[in-house]
């Protein structure tokens, strides 16, 4: 480990795509729903469209066009639109609510839990996600994710990449921004964290969008650490 990283005391993690496989999980949830309700749909396209509506919806909140709405609420708004777009009918309110909570049941990447357990031995490990607290808590329970604490943009009423979310996480951990390392598979998240004073670790997730060609997987010298996965990250951080 580089000497410049010795002051880091906590790691905060982006979750969707970095820790869990949102796409594969949503496709499987869609298939189960389809079998149960006899619905034929392109569930891969549905999953991509659901995730595709995520940032525009958050941006509406960030610009003040919508009042503060947590991710469960935004996911439901997007879902209702997609059900109409994909001409999916016959779902009860209970069906829709359960399907919307598919985001609470996302599966971790295969090495994620093992890597987190290694990192936890040396560092405080916490989420720093735009997902709401209930969502992240249920996901951790479902996937066996060993977080020391759940931090969410919901706590700050500011979605990433607003600096309030990154700096607020450091403050709640009782640390300076430079003592916290943001871990993410998304470079824009890391760049925003760096602007807020946090250290950064890029982790490759080549299958996040199903096709590695759709991901920017290049290691970048502007990040403090570049890693193939969480086990590689643990090794590079001396865990």
Secondary structure, 3 states (H helix, E strand, C coil): CCHHHCCCCEEEECCECCCEEHHHHHHHHHHHHHHHHCCCCCHHHHHHHHHHHHHHHHHHHHCCCCCCCCHHHHHHHHHHHHHHHCCCCCCCHHHHHHHHHHHHHCEECCCHHHHHHHHHCCCEEEEEECCCHHHHHHHHHHHCCCCCEEEEHHHCCCCCCCHHHHHHHHHHCCCCHHHEEEEECCHHHHHHHHHCCCEEEEECCCCCCCCHHHCCCCCCCCCCEEECCHHHHHHHCCC
